[in-house]
Amino acid sequence: MTRYVRDMRGYGPDVPDAQWPGDAKIAVQFVLNYEEGGENSVLHGDAASEAFLSDIAGAAPWPGQRHWNMESIYDYGARAGFWRLHRLFTGAGIPLTIYGVATALARSPEQVAAMKSAGWEIASHGLKWVEHKDMPEEEERAAIAEAVRLHTEVVGERPRGWYTGRCSENTVRLVAEEGGFDYISDAYDDDLPYWREFGARDQLIIPYTLEANDMRFATAPGYITGEQFFTYLKDAFDVLYAEGQEGAPKMLSIGLHCRLIGRPGKLAGLKRFLDHIAGVEGVWTPCRLDIAHHWAATHPHRRRDRPSTMDRETFVATFGSVFEHSPWIAEGAHALELGPAHDCAAGVHNALARIFRSAGDERRLSVLTAHPDLAGKLASAGRLTAESTSEQAGAGLDMLTDEERETFTRLNTEYVEKHGFPFIIAVRDNTKDSILKAFHRRIGNDRRTEFEEACKQVERIAELRLKDMLP
């Protein structure tokens, strides 16, 4: 048995109604990453200078040396870019979420005071703006704890949101285990918040963005002009706003950096975007903590039994009768590579059908012969499975006239004599009349054609049964 931990299903085709406050059609959320003073530098005890997200083309770390140009670019973000953005967003009355690197915040007391005065949320961006991917688990756990401690000391209250950025495969779990975060944003996999389970903890995830993000001014392919940034943000907003008008409101996250968008020529594109959304009705511009509180109140997590986490005995007991009297199919499906994508009707059906399809003709025939005749002797004797009883009753096969019953009996006998298995049809897709028409049409098929058709009908019956059991 193997399990695939990645979740590529998400909400599937049934996206929840976000129910944003004021019946908003979209939530537009701006993040300002405050990393200046928390980046790699020998001054900070690091082995080399920073090389990530700056306007220096082809930047590389300088081992054991200060990189004066790199430092001055980061310094620009703190000295000039931050204040330009502060004026822009306070003037527009739009709150920001700050992703604050704890050591950077500690080196910028005036900026922290301005963030607090503006009422902005200050979330944690880790202890230092460095890679976590190679950290041993206990080292990363300690770095998370120290980030919370230092943030609380500098800001005056602990962070309620977390975003690492350059995270490891353990980061989200370790942050969830810390236990004090209303949301984590180290994910890029959805347009809406969602819940994840870590042991006994239900952790809210609010996905972030790397594309509606000014970091693309410093990466390739990326933005060259502020107008390109504006165009991308406008297009993203317009598509999501239209979805909201159609009853499926989403969230647009926009990522900013003081040293990047804080430059005048880049800022012009951001200003155009703020002007674009200013006159649009039904736009909510919260901080991320507002989104977290709204989602927790409106869409609280509800735990349920998930097929991919069931033990073999529970899985077979739950799904063993989906294919009529054939628990071996569920036994085989449980041994497949199941994951979150299989925690729904379509997912379990696919797993069960794979086992059925890959079985030889003899085993598939055993599934066909396990099905009862339609309106036959077992039905009259009340000896059908609960599923078959309900399905036949739904098509009116339990209320036949004597003439209709005689017709079904005759057709059943002729069909079995010719093909060697009962006539099978997904009765829930049909009426009594359409079943009889199909009976007359299919009885003349050759056996191979009818065998394959019967197998398709068996799969369809299983699909309908699973839709009664799972989302």
Backbone torsions as a table, in degrees:
resi	resn	phi	psi	omega
1	MET	NA	131.3	174.8
2	THR	-126.8	153.6	178.4
3	ARG	-129.2	135.7	-177.2
4	TYR	-102.4	113.2	-167.2
5	VAL	-80.8	-20.6	-178.9
6	ARG	-68.6	142.8	-179.2
7	ASP	-108.3	100.0	179.6
8	MET	-105.4	14.6	174.8
9	ARG	-97.2	-48.3	-177.3
10	GLY	62.1	-132.1	178.4
11	TYR	-81.3	-9.0	-178.6
12	GLY	64.7	-150.6	-177.2
13	PRO	-76.1	-12.4	-174.5
14	ASP	-106.8	76.6	-178.9
15	VAL	-70.8	132.3	-179.4
16	PRO	-69.4	153.4	173.8
17	ASP	-77.1	116.3	-176.5
18	ALA	-60.6	-30.4	-178.6
19	GLN	54.8	48.6	178.6
20	TRP	-58.5	150.2	179.6
21	PRO	-54.1	143.8	178.6
22	GLY	68.2	19.5	-178.6
23	ASP	57.4	35.1	179.8
24	ALA	-62.2	145.9	-179.5
25	LYS	-87.5	-14.5	-178.7
26	ILE	-159.9	146.4	170.2
27	ALA	-107.7	117.5	178.2
28	VAL	-104.9	118.7	-172.4
29	GLN	-122.9	123.8	-178.2
30	PHE	-101.9	129.9	176.1
31	VAL	-113.8	132.4	172.4
32	LEU	-112.6	113.3	178.8
33	ASN	-79.2	120.0	177.8
34	TYR	-107.4	99.2	-173.4
35	GLU	-117.4	-10.2	-174.1
36	GLU	-65.5	117.2	-175.0
37	GLY	99.4	-3.7	177.2
38	GLY	-117.1	2.6	-176.8
39	GLU	-79.6	172.0	177.2
40	ASN	-60.3	130.3	177.1
41	SER	-165.0	143.0	176.6
42	VAL	-63.8	-23.7	174.8
43	LEU	-63.8	-24.8	-177.7
44	HIS	-98.8	9.8	-179.9
45	GLY	86.9	10.9	-179.6
46	ASP	-88.7	163.1	-175.9
47	ALA	-77.6	-20.8	-174.6
48	ALA	-154.3	174.0	179.6
49	SER	-79.4	168.4	177.8
50	GLU	-72.5	150.4	177.7
51	ALA	-137.2	8.7	-170.1
52	PHE	-115.6	137.3	172.9
53	LEU	55.6	67.2	171.6
54	SER	-143.0	175.1	178.5
55	ASP	-88.0	8.8	176.1
56	ILE	-84.5	113.9	-177.5
57	ALA	-66.8	132.0	176.2
58	GLY	65.0	29.4	-177.6
59	ALA	-60.8	142.8	177.4
60	ALA	-134.6	152.3	178.3
61	PRO	-61.7	144.0	172.8
62	TRP	-105.1	99.7	-177.6
63	PRO	-60.3	128.2	174.6
64	GLY	71.4	7.8	-177.1
65	GLN	-130.8	151.2	168.7
66	ARG	-77.4	140.7	176.2
67	HIS	-106.3	98.0	-170.3
68	TRP	-61.1	-41.8	-178.8
69	ASN	-66.2	-42.7	178.5
70	MET	-62.4	-44.8	-179.9
71	GLU	-60.4	-40.4	-176.3
72	SER	-69.7	-30.4	176.1
73	ILE	-67.8	-43.9	175.0
74	TYR	-63.1	-39.9	179.4
75	ASP	-60.5	-35.1	178.3
76	TYR	-58.9	-40.6	179.9
77	GLY	-58.3	-42.0	-179.7
78	ALA	-75.8	-42.2	-172.7
79	ARG	-76.8	-38.9	-172.6
80	ALA	-123.1	-49.2	-174.5
81	GLY	-60.1	-44.9	-178.7
82	PHE	-57.6	-46.0	-174.9
83	TRP	-69.8	-32.6	176.2
84	ARG	-64.1	-42.5	178.6
85	LEU	-70.6	-35.3	177.2
86	HIS	-60.5	-45.9	178.8
87	ARG	-63.7	-40.7	-177.2
88	LEU	-64.0	-49.3	-173.1
89	PHE	-80.1	-34.2	174.4
90	THR	-67.9	-35.1	176.6
91	GLY	-65.5	-33.5	-179.7
92	ALA	-85.3	-10.5	-179.1
93	GLY	71.0	28.4	-179.0
94	ILE	-110.4	122.9	179.9
95	PRO	-77.4	148.6	176.6
96	LEU	-108.2	153.4	161.8
97	THR	-100.3	125.3	175.7
98	ILE	-92.0	124.7	166.1
99	TYR	-90.0	96.8	-172.6
100	GLY	-100.6	118.1	170.3
101	VAL	-67.8	127.3	-170.8
102	ALA	-58.0	-43.9	-179.6
103	THR	-69.8	-29.6	175.9
104	ALA	-69.0	-44.1	177.8
105	LEU	-60.1	-38.8	-178.9
106	ALA	-64.3	-24.3	-179.2
107	ARG	-97.1	6.7	-176.5
108	SER	-136.3	64.7	-174.5
109	PRO	-63.1	-36.1	179.9
110	GLU	-67.2	-40.4	178.9
111	GLN	-64.8	-40.9	178.4
112	VAL	-62.1	-42.4	178.4
113	ALA	-61.3	-38.3	179.4
114	ALA	-69.1	-38.4	176.5
115	MET	-60.5	-46.1	-178.0
116	LYS	-67.2	-40.5	179.7
117	SER	-63.4	-34.5	179.7
118	ALA	-77.6	-8.6	-178.3
119	GLY	77.4	21.8	-179.0
120	TRP	-79.1	149.6	173.6
121	GLU	-77.0	133.6	176.2
122	ILE	-112.8	100.0	178.3
123	ALA	-91.0	167.1	-178.8
124	SER	-90.4	136.0	175.1
125	HIS	-114.2	28.4	178.8
126	GLY	89.9	176.4	-179.0
127	LEU	-75.3	-45.9	178.5
128	LYS	-136.1	156.7	-179.7
129	TRP	-86.4	73.8	-175.3
130	VAL	-137.4	167.5	177.3
131	GLU	-68.8	139.3	174.3
132	HIS	-105.2	-9.6	-167.6
133	LYS	-60.7	-29.8	-177.4
134	ASP	-102.1	5.6	179.6
135	MET	-73.1	131.8	168.7
136	PRO	-58.9	152.3	-173.3
137	GLU	-56.0	-44.9	-177.7
138	GLU	-68.5	-33.6	176.0
139	GLU	-65.3	-42.1	179.1
140	GLU	-68.2	-39.5	177.3
141	ARG	-58.7	-41.8	179.3
142	ALA	-67.3	-37.8	178.9
143	ALA	-65.5	-37.8	177.1
144	ILE	-64.2	-45.4	179.8
145	ALA	-62.7	-40.5	179.8
146	GLU	-70.0	-34.8	176.2
147	ALA	-60.1	-44.4	179.4
148	VAL	-65.0	-43.2	-178.4
149	ARG	-62.2	-49.8	-177.4
150	LEU	-67.0	-41.6	177.6
151	HIS	-56.9	-46.8	-178.8
152	THR	-62.4	-40.1	179.4
153	GLU	-65.4	-41.4	-175.3
154	VAL	-79.4	-42.8	-173.5
155	VAL	-87.5	-31.3	-178.5
156	GLY	104.1	-7.1	174.5
157	GLU	-154.9	153.8	-176.4
158	ARG	-72.4	154.3	176.1
159	PRO	-73.5	144.6	176.7
160	ARG	-105.1	-10.6	177.3
161	GLY	-125.4	154.5	-177.4
162	TRP	-138.3	138.6	170.4
163	TYR	-148.2	118.5	179.4
164	THR	-84.2	-47.7	-175.3
165	GLY	91.6	-76.3	-179.8
166	ARG	-94.7	72.8	-168.4
167	CYS	-94.8	171.0	174.4
168	SER	-102.8	177.3	177.1
169	GLU	-69.6	-14.5	-179.1
170	ASN	-96.2	-13.0	-166.8
171	THR	-57.0	-52.4	-174.5
172	VAL	-61.6	-42.6	178.5
173	ARG	-63.0	-44.0	-178.4
174	LEU	-65.1	-39.6	178.3
175	VAL	-67.0	-40.8	177.2
176	ALA	-62.2	-40.6	179.6
177	GLU	-66.8	-25.8	175.5
178	GLU	-57.5	-36.4	166.5
179	GLY	90.3	-3.1	-174.8
180	GLY	-112.7	12.7	-174.8
181	PHE	-106.3	129.6	176.5
182	ASP	-71.6	-24.9	177.2
183	TYR	-156.4	157.7	172.8
184	ILE	-127.0	141.2	-175.5
185	SER	-119.4	15.7	176.6
186	ASP	-79.5	66.6	178.1
187	ALA	-161.6	151.7	-178.6
188	TYR	-134.7	28.5	-163.3
189	ASP	-107.4	11.1	-179.5
190	ASP	-161.9	167.9	175.1
191	ASP	-102.5	5.7	179.4
192	LEU	-139.3	155.8	172.7
193	PRO	-65.8	160.4	176.0
194	TYR	-155.8	168.3	-177.2
195	TRP	-105.6	146.5	170.1
196	ARG	-129.4	148.1	-179.1
197	GLU	-103.5	126.8	175.2
198	PHE	-125.2	98.3	-173.9
199	GLY	61.3	-125.9	-179.8
200	ALA	-87.0	-3.7	-175.6
201	ARG	-95.3	133.2	171.6
202	ASP	-97.1	112.5	-174.0
203	GLN	-109.6	127.0	176.5
204	LEU	-79.9	134.0	175.1
205	ILE	-112.3	125.3	173.4
206	ILE	-113.2	101.7	-174.4
207	PRO	-59.0	150.3	180.0
208	TYR	-110.0	-166.3	-175.0
209	THR	-141.1	142.9	170.7
210	LEU	-116.0	0.2	-178.9
211	GLU	-110.4	-41.2	171.0
212	ALA	-84.7	62.6	-165.7
213	ASN	-147.7	131.7	-178.8
214	ASP	-69.6	-4.5	175.6
215	MET	-59.3	-21.2	-179.7
216	ARG	-72.6	-6.9	167.9
217	PHE	-71.4	-17.8	-175.1
218	ALA	-118.2	10.5	178.5
219	THR	-133.4	163.8	177.3
220	ALA	-118.5	135.9	-5.4
221	PRO	-73.5	147.9	-174.5
222	GLY	-154.6	-167.7	-179.3
223	TYR	-91.1	143.2	175.0
224	ILE	-106.1	-40.2	-176.5
225	THR	-118.5	158.6	175.3
226	GLY	-60.4	-31.1	-179.8
227	GLU	-63.9	-37.1	177.2
228	GLN	-64.3	-41.6	177.8
229	PHE	-62.9	-45.5	177.9
230	PHE	-58.6	-46.0	-177.6
231	THR	-60.7	-42.9	-179.8
232	TYR	-65.3	-46.7	179.4
233	LEU	-61.5	-42.1	180.0
234	LYS	-62.4	-45.6	-179.6
235	ASP	-63.2	-43.0	179.0
236	ALA	-62.8	-43.8	178.9
237	PHE	-62.3	-46.5	-175.7
238	ASP	-63.4	-40.6	179.1
239	VAL	-65.6	-47.3	-178.3
240	LEU	-68.9	-35.4	178.2
241	TYR	-64.4	-40.5	178.0
242	ALA	-63.3	-39.7	176.5
243	GLU	-61.9	-38.7	177.3
244	GLY	-63.8	-38.6	177.2
245	GLN	-65.3	-25.1	179.2
246	GLU	-89.1	7.1	175.4
247	GLY	97.7	12.5	179.7
248	ALA	-131.1	70.7	-177.4
249	PRO	-62.6	143.1	-178.6
250	LYS	-125.8	-174.1	-180.0
251	MET	-122.9	134.2	174.6
252	LEU	-113.7	112.4	175.4
253	SER	-93.6	138.5	179.4
254	ILE	-127.9	121.3	-176.6
255	GLY	-99.4	133.6	-177.0
256	LEU	-131.4	155.2	176.7
257	HIS	-135.2	136.4	-175.6
258	CYS	-56.0	-43.2	-173.6
259	ARG	-79.3	-11.6	-179.3
260	LEU	-102.4	-74.8	-178.0
261	ILE	-66.4	-16.7	178.4
262	GLY	-70.4	-10.6	175.0
263	ARG	-74.8	141.3	-172.5
264	PRO	-55.4	-46.1	-175.9
265	GLY	-67.1	-28.2	177.8
266	LYS	-81.6	-37.7	-178.2
267	LEU	-60.5	-29.5	-178.3
268	ALA	-56.6	-38.0	178.7
269	GLY	-67.3	-38.7	177.8
270	LEU	-64.8	-41.2	178.5
271	LYS	-62.0	-40.1	178.4
272	ARG	-62.0	-38.1	-179.9
273	PHE	-68.1	-41.9	177.2
274	LEU	-60.3	-39.6	176.4
275	ASP	-64.1	-36.8	-177.9
276	HIS	-63.9	-41.3	-176.0
277	ILE	-89.0	-12.5	-174.5
278	ALA	-62.5	-35.7	-176.5
279	GLY	-96.8	10.6	-176.5
280	VAL	-96.1	131.0	-179.5
281	GLU	-79.9	143.0	175.6
282	GLY	83.7	33.8	177.4
283	VAL	-114.4	122.5	177.6
284	TRP	-104.4	127.7	-178.4
285	THR	-119.5	76.5	-177.1
286	PRO	-90.9	173.3	162.5
287	CYS	-86.1	169.5	-174.8
288	ARG	-67.6	-30.6	178.2
289	LEU	-65.7	-34.1	174.9
290	ASP	-62.0	-42.4	178.3
291	ILE	-62.8	-42.7	-179.4
292	ALA	-61.0	-45.9	-179.4
293	HIS	-65.6	-40.1	178.7
294	HIS	-63.4	-44.8	-175.6
295	TRP	-68.0	-40.0	-179.7
296	ALA	-63.9	-35.5	-179.7
297	ALA	-79.2	-36.5	-173.7
298	THR	-91.3	-33.9	-178.1
299	HIS	-130.3	62.9	179.8
300	PRO	-63.3	149.8	-177.8
301	HIS	-73.6	139.5	174.9
302	ARG	-126.0	117.7	179.6
303	ARG	-74.2	147.0	177.9
304	ARG	-147.8	162.4	175.5
305	ASP	-67.2	128.6	-178.2
306	ARG	-113.3	126.1	-177.8
307	PRO	-51.5	-38.7	-175.3
308	SER	-70.4	-15.3	179.7
309	THR	-107.5	0.7	179.2
310	MET	-72.7	145.4	170.5
311	ASP	-74.1	170.0	-172.5
312	ARG	-60.8	-43.5	-177.1
313	GLU	-62.3	-43.6	-179.5
314	THR	-67.9	-41.4	-179.5
315	PHE	-60.8	-47.1	-178.1
316	VAL	-68.6	-38.6	177.9
317	ALA	-64.2	-32.8	-178.1
318	THR	-79.7	-42.0	-171.0
319	PHE	-116.5	4.4	-175.8
320	GLY	-65.7	-23.1	-178.6
321	SER	-100.7	4.1	-179.8
322	VAL	-63.2	-43.3	168.2
323	PHE	-94.1	118.6	-167.7
324	GLU	-44.8	118.0	174.2
325	HIS	50.9	37.5	-176.0
326	SER	-136.1	65.6	-177.8
327	PRO	-63.9	-17.8	179.1
328	TRP	-61.4	-24.9	178.8
329	ILE	-69.9	-44.5	177.3
330	ALA	-65.0	-37.0	178.1
331	GLU	-61.0	-42.9	178.2
332	GLY	-68.3	-39.3	-178.8
333	ALA	-64.5	-36.6	-178.5
334	HIS	-63.3	-26.7	-178.9
335	ALA	-83.7	-4.9	179.0
336	LEU	-75.8	174.6	177.1
337	GLU	-79.8	83.7	-179.9
338	LEU	-89.0	157.3	177.8
339	GLY	-161.2	-168.0	-179.1
340	PRO	-54.7	-28.8	179.0
341	ALA	-65.2	-16.7	-179.1
342	HIS	-99.5	6.4	-179.1
343	ASP	-88.8	41.5	-179.8
344	CYS	-153.5	170.5	-177.8
345	ALA	-59.5	-45.2	-178.8
346	ALA	-64.0	-37.1	-178.4
347	GLY	-68.3	-47.7	178.6
348	VAL	-65.8	-39.2	178.8
349	HIS	-60.2	-43.0	179.9
350	ASN	-61.5	-42.1	-179.4
351	ALA	-66.0	-45.6	179.1
352	LEU	-64.3	-42.9	-178.1
353	ALA	-64.8	-33.3	177.8
354	ARG	-60.3	-43.1	179.6
355	ILE	-66.7	-42.3	179.3
356	PHE	-63.3	-45.0	-176.6
357	ARG	-67.6	-34.9	-175.8
358	SER	-84.0	-7.5	176.5
359	ALA	-72.9	155.6	176.8
360	GLY	-71.2	169.9	-178.3
361	ASP	-58.2	-35.3	-177.6
362	GLU	-64.5	-43.1	-179.6
363	ARG	-72.3	-37.6	176.9
364	ARG	-64.7	-37.1	177.4
365	LEU	-62.0	-35.2	178.9
366	SER	-64.0	-31.3	176.4
367	VAL	-70.9	-41.7	179.3
368	LEU	-62.7	-44.4	-177.5
369	THR	-73.3	-13.4	175.6
370	ALA	-76.1	-15.6	179.1
371	HIS	-78.3	142.4	179.2
372	PRO	-78.8	158.7	169.6
373	ASP	-63.0	147.2	174.9
374	LEU	-71.4	125.9	179.9
375	ALA	55.1	35.4	-176.2
376	GLY	-94.8	-160.2	-174.1
377	LYS	-66.6	-36.6	179.8
378	LEU	-64.2	-38.4	178.1
379	ALA	-64.6	-43.3	-179.8
380	SER	-63.1	-33.0	-178.5
381	ALA	-88.2	-0.1	-179.6
382	GLY	68.2	33.7	-175.5
383	ARG	-112.2	18.5	175.7
384	LEU	-79.7	158.8	170.0
385	THR	-63.5	161.7	179.4
386	ALA	-59.9	-38.2	-179.5
387	GLU	-64.6	-47.8	-178.7
388	SER	-65.8	-38.2	178.0
389	THR	-59.6	-47.1	-179.1
390	SER	-64.8	-42.8	-177.4
391	GLU	-65.4	-44.6	-179.7
392	GLN	-67.5	-37.0	178.1
393	ALA	-65.7	-36.2	-179.3
394	GLY	-63.1	-27.0	177.9
395	ALA	-94.3	5.4	178.4
396	GLY	79.9	15.8	-177.4
397	LEU	-79.3	-5.2	175.4
398	ASP	-94.5	2.8	-177.3
399	MET	-129.0	47.6	-177.3
400	LEU	-84.9	149.8	169.4
401	THR	-75.0	166.9	178.4
402	ASP	-59.6	-38.0	-179.9
403	GLU	-67.0	-42.3	179.4
404	GLU	-65.5	-40.6	179.9
405	ARG	-63.6	-40.1	178.3
406	GLU	-63.7	-39.1	178.6
407	THR	-64.6	-45.3	178.8
408	PHE	-62.2	-42.2	-179.7
409	THR	-61.7	-44.1	179.8
410	ARG	-64.3	-45.8	-179.4
411	LEU	-65.0	-41.7	177.8
412	ASN	-56.9	-45.5	-177.9
413	THR	-64.1	-46.2	-179.7
414	GLU	-63.4	-40.5	-176.4
415	TYR	-66.6	-47.6	-178.0
416	VAL	-65.2	-40.0	179.1
417	GLU	-61.7	-35.0	-178.0
418	LYS	-82.5	-42.7	-170.2
419	HIS	-105.6	-21.3	177.3
420	GLY	86.2	12.1	175.5
421	PHE	-155.2	161.0	-176.4
422	PRO	-68.7	157.2	172.2
423	PHE	-70.1	124.2	-176.5
424	ILE	-122.3	131.0	177.1
425	ILE	-150.3	145.3	177.6
426	ALA	-73.5	93.3	-172.1
427	VAL	-63.0	-25.2	-179.3
428	ARG	-70.5	-15.8	175.4
429	ASP	-89.2	0.0	-167.9
430	ASN	-135.6	172.8	171.0
431	THR	-113.9	173.1	177.4
432	LYS	-56.7	-42.7	-178.1
433	ASP	-67.4	-44.0	-178.4
434	SER	-69.2	-29.7	175.9
435	ILE	-65.4	-44.0	178.9
436	LEU	-63.6	-40.0	178.4
437	LYS	-63.1	-42.0	179.1
438	ALA	-65.5	-38.7	177.3
439	PHE	-56.1	-51.2	-178.7
440	HIS	-64.0	-38.1	-177.7
441	ARG	-71.6	-44.4	-172.1
442	ARG	-81.5	-21.7	-176.5
443	ILE	-63.4	-21.3	-179.9
444	GLY	-88.5	-5.1	179.6
445	ASN	-66.3	157.3	171.0
446	ASP	-71.9	162.7	-171.0
447	ARG	-63.3	-41.9	-178.0
448	ARG	-63.4	-44.3	178.1
449	THR	-60.3	-44.4	-177.4
450	GLU	-71.7	-33.2	176.6
451	PHE	-60.6	-46.6	-179.6
452	GLU	-66.8	-38.0	178.2
453	GLU	-65.4	-42.2	179.0
454	ALA	-62.4	-39.1	178.3
455	CYS	-64.3	-40.7	176.7
456	LYS	-62.6	-38.7	179.3
457	GLN	-68.1	-37.5	176.1
458	VAL	-60.7	-44.0	178.1
459	GLU	-63.3	-38.7	179.4
460	ARG	-66.9	-41.0	177.4
461	ILE	-60.3	-43.1	178.6
462	ALA	-62.7	-41.4	179.3
463	GLU	-60.0	-45.5	-179.2
464	LEU	-65.5	-38.2	178.2
465	ARG	-64.4	-41.4	-179.2
466	LEU	-67.7	-32.2	177.9
467	LYS	-65.8	-22.4	174.3
468	ASP	-77.7	-18.9	-171.9
469	MET	-103.0	-29.7	-170.6
470	LEU	-133.8	161.2	175.6
471	PRO	-67.7	NA	NA
